[in-house]
């Protein structure tokens, strides 16, 4: 890695300066139809897809827990209702 940086030092410095310039311009520039800096829109465009993926994963785990794994708690609740003599579903007695 060290030899790569020393061999192509001018190219690396030029790329770093250009990247810094683009970032600073994006910080300063605003779109005409909104008052939001361009850098904020770029960050939101980069961060949103992974965030939605993680949130979807957590939602899937919660759905699996509530619909499959937590059936034992639902069975206990149903047996408690049956012992009390009330329907398990409050709307079950309504015709």
Secondary structure as a PSIPRED ss2 file (coil, helix, strand):
# PSIPRED VFORMAT (PSIPRED V4.0)

   1 X C   1.000  0.000  0.000
   2 X H   0.000  1.000  0.000
   3 X H   0.000  1.000  0.000
   4 X H   0.000  1.000  0.000
   5 X H   0.000  1.000  0.000
   6 X H   0.000  1.000  0.000
   7 X H   0.000  1.000  0.000
   8 X C   1.000  0.000  0.000
   9 X H   0.000  1.000  0.000
  10 X H   0.000  1.000  0.000
  11 X H   0.000  1.000  0.000
  12 X H   0.000  1.000  0.000
  13 X H   0.000  1.000  0.000
  14 X H   0.000  1.000  0.000
  15 X H   0.000  1.000  0.000
  16 X H   0.000  1.000  0.000
  17 X H   0.000  1.000  0.000
  18 X H   0.000  1.000  0.000
  19 X H   0.000  1.000  0.000
  20 X H   0.000  1.000  0.000
  21 X H   0.000  1.000  0.000
  22 X H   0.000  1.000  0.000
  23 X H   0.000  1.000  0.000
  24 X H   0.000  1.000  0.000
  25 X H   0.000  1.000  0.000
  26 X H   0.000  1.000  0.000
  27 X H   0.000  1.000  0.000
  28 X H   0.000  1.000  0.000
  29 X C   1.000  0.000  0.000
  30 X E   0.000  0.000  1.000
  31 X C   1.000  0.000  0.000
  32 X C   1.000  0.000  0.000
  33 X C   1.000  0.000  0.000
  34 X C   1.000  0.000  0.000
  35 X C   1.000  0.000  0.000
  36 X C   1.000  0.000  0.000
  37 X E   0.000  0.000  1.000
  38 X H   0.000  1.000  0.000
  39 X H   0.000  1.000  0.000
  40 X H   0.000  1.000  0.000
  41 X H   0.000  1.000  0.000
  42 X H   0.000  1.000  0.000
  43 X H   0.000  1.000  0.000
  44 X H   0.000  1.000  0.000
  45 X H   0.000  1.000  0.000
  46 X H   0.000  1.000  0.000
  47 X H   0.000  1.000  0.000
  48 X H   0.000  1.000  0.000
  49 X H   0.000  1.000  0.000
  50 X H   0.000  1.000  0.000
  51 X H   0.000  1.000  0.000
  52 X H   0.000  1.000  0.000
  53 X H   0.000  1.000  0.000
  54 X H   0.000  1.000  0.000
  55 X H   0.000  1.000  0.000
  56 X H   0.000  1.000  0.000
  57 X H   0.000  1.000  0.000
  58 X H   0.000  1.000  0.000
  59 X H   0.000  1.000  0.000
  60 X H   0.000  1.000  0.000
  61 X H   0.000  1.000  0.000
  62 X H   0.000  1.000  0.000
  63 X H   0.000  1.000  0.000
  64 X H   0.000  1.000  0.000
  65 X H   0.000  1.000  0.000
  66 X H   0.000  1.000  0.000
  67 X H   0.000  1.000  0.000
  68 X H   0.000  1.000  0.000
  69 X H   0.000  1.000  0.000
  70 X C   1.000  0.000  0.000
  71 X H   0.000  1.000  0.000
  72 X H   0.000  1.000  0.000
  73 X H   0.000  1.000  0.000
  74 X H   0.000  1.000  0.000
  75 X H   0.000  1.000  0.000
  76 X H   0.000  1.000  0.000
  77 X H   0.000  1.000  0.000
  78 X H   0.000  1.000  0.000
  79 X H   0.000  1.000  0.000
  80 X H   0.000  1.000  0.000
  81 X H   0.000  1.000  0.000
  82 X H   0.000  1.000  0.000
  83 X H   0.000  1.000  0.000
  84 X H   0.000  1.000  0.000
  85 X C   1.000  0.000  0.000
  86 X C   1.000  0.000  0.000
  87 X C   1.000  0.000  0.000
  88 X C   1.000  0.000  0.000
  89 X C   1.000  0.000  0.000
  90 X C   1.000  0.000  0.000
  91 X C   1.000  0.000  0.000
  92 X C   1.000  0.000  0.000
  93 X C   1.000  0.000  0.000
  94 X C   1.000  0.000  0.000
  95 X C   1.000  0.000  0.000
